[in-house]
Amino acid sequence: NVKLLGTYEWNKEPVFVLSRGKELYAYQSNGKILWEKSLPVQEISSMSIKQAKNGTPLLCVLDAIDNELYFMNPMGQAFDQNNRHGEAKVQVSPFGTNAYSITTFLGSYLIQYTKQ
């Protein structure tokens, strides 16, 4: 099954991010594929996308089975090489001009990460 996970703006054009299994696909509004990526996940549970004040979006994918978070830039490239843990919904918020605050839960603990 194909799911629409979210949208973001890149180069003043909308981009639609879809998933099928462990694969992510980003399509431009003209139907051309911008990028595709296979993630080392058990499942793509959800995605949160937010643009910083400078306009650059951060894509955050949650694998709720392995309790892992994956961060990507607008071109689908890894934005962070560190293991980040999360279990429930993830929320990405702008933080300053070019940074992000990532909030999630792990068990009964609230976890926050900051990425620049």
C-alpha positions, 0 to 999 in steps of 0.5 A: 500500500502507498501512503502519503506521509507529508508535503514540503516546499523545495525551490518554491515547488511542493514536494509530496513524500509517499511510502510503500513498505520501507521505501520513500518517494518524493514527487514534484507537483509535475509528477517527476520523482525528486528522490527515492530512498530505502530505509533500514526500518521495520516499518515507516510508522510516521513522518514529521516535516517542518521548515526552519525559518530559513526555509530548509525543511527537515524530514523525520521518519519514525520506526515505532517497532525499532524505536528509531528516528531517521532525519533527512534533508529535502533531497532525502539524504541522511541529516544525522549519523547518530542513533536517535530513539523515539517510540511514539509520535514525533514533532519537529519544530523550528528553533532559531533561524536554521535549527530544529527541535525534535520532540518524541517519547520513549516509554514514559520519558519525553525526549528532545533533540536539537539539530542544526 
